[in-house]
Amino acid sequence: MLKGTNRRVIVVRSPDRRFFEEAIFIVREGVLSKGGVTADQVVEEARRVADGFVRKNRIGPWHVKVPPTGYVALGALLATVAWCVGLLI
């Protein structure tokens, strides 16, 4: 819920629309006048935050999702197969 009638907002459109179409940031009152920052810096910070969210939640390569115990089980399986093949030769 927004109080008041005069709010400054920044709308950042997402390049990757799987997560969101746009992010809306409500700028604190007085940031531009008292904070010593420019409007361009505020917009850049909003873009940085939105990009960080997308990068953090992007689906990575399959090997990142495999837990360490999966690699241990795969190694044990491959060692067993190699041992069995060695017995047959």
C-alpha positions as CSV (number, residue, x, y, z in Angstrom):
1,M,0.0,0.0,0.0
2,L,1.3,3.4,-0.9
3,K,0.7,6.4,1.3
4,G,0.6,9.9,-0.2
5,T,-0.1,10.9,-3.7
6,N,3.4,11.8,-5.0
7,R,5.8,8.9,-5.1
8,R,8.8,8.5,-7.4
9,V,9.1,5.0,-8.8
10,I,11.6,3.3,-11.1
11,V,10.4,0.6,-13.4
12,V,13.0,-1.9,-14.6
13,R,12.0,-4.2,-17.4
14,S,13.5,-7.7,-17.2
15,P,15.6,-9.0,-20.1
16,D,14.7,-12.5,-19.0
17,R,10.9,-12.7,-18.7
18,R,10.8,-16.2,-17.1
19,F,10.9,-14.6,-13.7
20,F,9.2,-11.2,-14.0
21,E,8.2,-8.7,-16.6
22,E,9.2,-5.6,-14.7
23,A,10.4,-4.7,-11.2
24,I,9.0,-1.6,-9.6
25,F,11.2,0.3,-7.1
26,I,9.7,3.0,-4.9
27,V,12.4,5.6,-4.2
28,R,12.7,7.0,-0.7
29,E,11.7,10.6,-0.2
30,G,14.6,13.0,-0.2
31,V,17.1,10.6,-1.6
32,L,17.8,12.7,-4.6
33,S,17.8,16.0,-2.8
34,K,19.5,15.1,0.5
35,G,21.4,11.9,-0.3
36,G,24.0,13.3,-2.6
37,V,23.2,10.8,-5.4
38,T,22.0,11.5,-8.9
39,A,18.9,10.1,-10.6
40,D,21.2,8.0,-12.9
41,Q,22.9,6.4,-9.8
42,V,19.5,5.5,-8.4
43,V,18.4,3.9,-11.7
44,E,21.6,2.0,-12.1
45,E,21.3,0.6,-8.5
46,A,17.7,-0.5,-9.4
47,R,19.0,-2.3,-12.5
48,R,21.8,-3.9,-10.6
49,V,19.5,-5.3,-8.0
50,A,17.1,-6.6,-10.6
51,D,19.9,-8.2,-12.6
52,G,21.3,-9.8,-9.4
53,F,17.9,-11.4,-8.7
54,V,17.8,-12.9,-12.2
55,R,21.3,-14.2,-12.0
56,K,20.8,-15.7,-8.6
57,N,17.6,-17.5,-9.7
58,R,18.7,-18.6,-13.1
59,I,18.9,-22.3,-13.7
60,G,22.5,-23.3,-13.9
61,P,24.2,-26.3,-15.5
62,W,23.1,-29.8,-14.5
63,H,26.3,-30.6,-12.6
64,V,25.8,-27.8,-10.2
65,K,22.5,-29.4,-9.0
66,V,24.0,-32.8,-8.3
67,P,24.8,-33.2,-4.6
68,P,28.3,-34.4,-3.6
69,T,26.8,-37.8,-2.5
70,G,25.7,-38.2,-6.1
71,Y,29.3,-38.0,-7.3
72,V,30.4,-40.5,-4.7
73,A,27.7,-43.0,-5.8
74,L,28.6,-42.5,-9.5
75,G,32.3,-43.1,-8.7
76,A,31.5,-46.2,-6.8
77,L,29.3,-47.5,-9.6
78,L,32.0,-46.8,-12.2
79,A,34.6,-48.6,-10.1
80,T,32.3,-51.6,-9.7
81,V,31.7,-51.8,-13.4
82,A,35.4,-51.5,-14.1
83,W,36.2,-54.2,-11.6
84,C,33.5,-56.6,-13.0
85,V,34.8,-56.0,-16.6
86,G,38.3,-56.8,-15.4
87,L,37.1,-60.1,-14.0
88,L,35.5,-61.1,-17.3
89,I,38.7,-60.4,-19.3
